Amino acid sequence: MNQQFLASPVRVPGQGEPPALHLLGGPRVIHQGRWLDVPEGGKRLLAFVALNGGRVERRHAAGTLWPSGDDLRAAGNLRSALWRLKAAGIDLLDSDKCSLAMREHTVVDLYVLYGWAGRLIGGTATAQDLSALKWRTDALDLLPGWYDDWVLLERERVRQRLLHALEALSRELARVGRHAEAVESALLAVSAEPLRESAQRALIEAHLAEGNLIEAMRAYDTYRALVKRELEVEPGCELSGLIRNFCRSATRTREVVAARVRRA
């Protein structure tokens, strides 16, 4: 995972800092400044517990991760995975007879992403949250190469939340006058999903906020050609209305200025 994720990323822990579990581009574990080799069975177990909110019943984990065979064999595989994790120095899970849970203070990059996205979408973003452009969307691929149902569902959830957050980020950056970053944020959303109209709208709004009508029109024309070619439809009325309303407003402004000049 790109270590520049977010303005304040999942830090590479130094001495005394908690271990970090990276699921985006992972799974990988880092502790005391070094990456640890995670046993294969342990990778799946760590990911499953983390994606289930940090706590899961042992029987549910064993049955899902080792579905072939009976319950006794699945339970044995679970115990073996836990032992191998500890033998590798990866002590991220608390376990008892009934459940497994992530240890307190373990940093999980996915949780950091959700927190950042939630603040942006909810309108409570901090100044630090607005500097979250030093990463690439391909670094945010959840558990690449994994195709289990429990991974696929969460991967789509991550994608949707990230796209909404990038759109919200673009609008907030435009609002505070950081237009170049607003355009960049919207472009990230567009590159992740070119057919997504709300992402295209955020991009056009960012160009218009900076007064770049030609750039906005170019973005609109590109998107219009794309949806016409791929879906045989026209962009929504709201999207086409953005540029039309901007032109009307600009015309009225010029008329007001011209009238004031004539009266002067």
N, C-alpha and C positions, 0 to 999 in steps of 0.2 A: 504493500500500500504506500502511496505517496506520503512521505512524512510531512508534507506541507498541507495536509488536509485540515481545512478550516483555519481561521486566524490563530486559534489556540488549539493545535492538533492533539491527537492522542500522543502524548509526549513519549519520547524514548526515555524510559525511567532510568534515573541515576541511582546512586546508592541511597537506600532507604525509601525509595518510591515504590508504589505498588506495581505488580505485574500487569501487563496489558495483553488482552486477547484481540487479535485482529481477524475479523471475519470478512472484511472487505478486501478482496484480493488474497484471502487466506484460505484456511485458518493458519495463523502463526501466533506464537507467544514470545513476548520479549520481557526480560526481567534483568534488573541490575545492569542495563546497558548492553545486553547481548541477546541474540535470537537463540531460542532453544529448539532442539529437534523434537517435534511432537510425534509420538507413535501414531500409526494410521488409525487404529481403533480409537485412540484417545482423541484424535481430531474430530471424529464424528460425534463422540460423546460430548466434548466441550461445546461444539456447535449446536447440538440438539438442546442442551440445557440452556445455553444463552438465548437461542431463538424461541424458547418457551418461557421467556420472562425471567430467566435466572433460577427457576425452581421447577422440578418435575418429579413425579413418582418413579421409583426405581423400576417397577414392573412395566410401566408405560414406556420408559426409555429402552429397556431391554427388549421388549416385544417389537418396538418400532425399528430399532437399529439392527436387531438380529432376528428377523422374522422366520427364517428357516429353522426347523427343529422345534423342540418342545420348550416349555417355560424354564425348565432346569438348565438346559444348555444356554438359553439366552441369558439367564441370571449369571451363569458361570462366565460367559463372555463379558458381561458388564463388570464383574469383579476383576477379571483379567485386565480390562481396559483401565480401570481405576489404579490397579497395582502398577501397570506400565507407566502411567502418567507420573505417579509419585517417584518411581525409579528413575525417571528422566528429569526429576527436579521440578516438575510442573504440578504444583499443589494448589490448583485453582478451585477445586470442588470440595464442599463439605458433604458428607454422606452419613446417613443413619440407616436403620433397617427399612425405612419406608420411602425416603426421598433423597434427592440430590439437589444441591444448590450451589450457585457461584459464591465463592468466598467474598465477604464484605471487603470493599475497597478495590476489588479487581476492576480495572478499566477495560471496558468493551467498546471498541470503536463504533460499532453499530448504535449503541446507546448514545454516544456523543453526537452522531449524525442525527438521530431522532430528536435529541434535545435542541440542537441548532435549528433543524427544520421546524420544529414545533413553535419555537419563539418567533421565527419569521412569519409563519402562516398565521399565528395568533396575534401578530402585531406588537410583540413585546421584545423585539430584537434589541440587543445592545450594540454599542459602537463596535465592539470586537466582532460581533456576528456579521457585520457588514463588510468585513475584510476577508471573506471566505472564498477567494477566487484562486488561491495558489494550489489548485489541484485539478485533476482531469477526471471526467466522468468515468473513463475506463478504469480508473483506480478504485472506483466504488462498486465494482462488480462483486456481488455477494456470493462467496463460495464458488468461484468459477469452475466449471466442469462437473458440478454436482447436479444431479437431476432427480433427486428424491422429491416426492410430493411436498414434504414439509419444508424443503428448501425453495422450490419453485414458487410456492405461495408467498413466502417471505420476500423473495427476490422481487416479485412484482410489487409488493407493498413498498419496498425500498425505492423502487423506480418511480412510483407514483408520488411518494412523499418528497423525493428529491426534486422532481420536476415542479411540483407546486412550490417548493421552497425557493428554487431558482427564479421562478416567475415573481414571487413575492420580494425576493432580494433585488431583482432588477427594478421593480417599481419603487422600492424604498430608496435605493441608491439614486434614482432619477429625482425623487422628491427632495433629497438633500443636495442636489446639484452635482453629484458624481456621475456625470453622464457616460463617460468612457467605460467605467466599471459596470454601469447599468446595461449598456449594450453588450459587454462581454458576458455578463451573467445570463442575459437572454439568449445569446448565441450558444452558450453551453446547453441550455434547455432545448434549443432548436436542433443542435447537432445530435442530442440524445434521441429526439423524436421529431423528425422534420415535418410530419403530417399533423402534429399537435397544434391546433389553432390557437389555444390560449398562450402557448409559447411564442408563436408568431406575433400574436397581439402584443405581448410584452416587449418584443423586439421593436415593433413599429412604434409603440408608445415611447420607448427609450429614444429612438431617433427623433421623434417629433418633440419630445421634451427638450432636446438640444437644438431644435429649430432646423433639423436636417430633413427637409421635405423630400429632397431627391433620394436620399438614402432610404427613407420610409417607403417611397413609391417603388424603389428597386426591390426592397424586401417583399412588398406586397405582390409585385408582378412575378417574382420568383416563386412565391408560395402559390399564387393563382395558377401558374403553369404546372406546378407539381401536382396539385390536387386534381386539376383537369386531366392530366396524363394518368395519374394513378387511380383516381376514384371517379372520374368523369362528373365532377360536381364543381360548383363555384364556391369561393369562400363565403362565410356567413355575412349577413348584413352588418353586424356589429363591427367586423373587421374592415370592410370596405368603407363604412361610415366614419372610421377614425380619420382617414386622410381627407375625406370630403368635409367633415366638420372643421378640421384644422385649416383647410383652405378658406372656408367661409369666415372663420374667425380672423385669419390673416388679412382677408380682404376688408373686413369691417375695420380692423385696426389701421390699415393704410388709409382708408377713407376718413377716419377720425383725425389722423395726423395731418392729412392734406387739408382738411377743413380748418384746423387750427393754424396751419401755415398761412392760409389765405386770409384769415382774420387778423393775423399778426401785423 
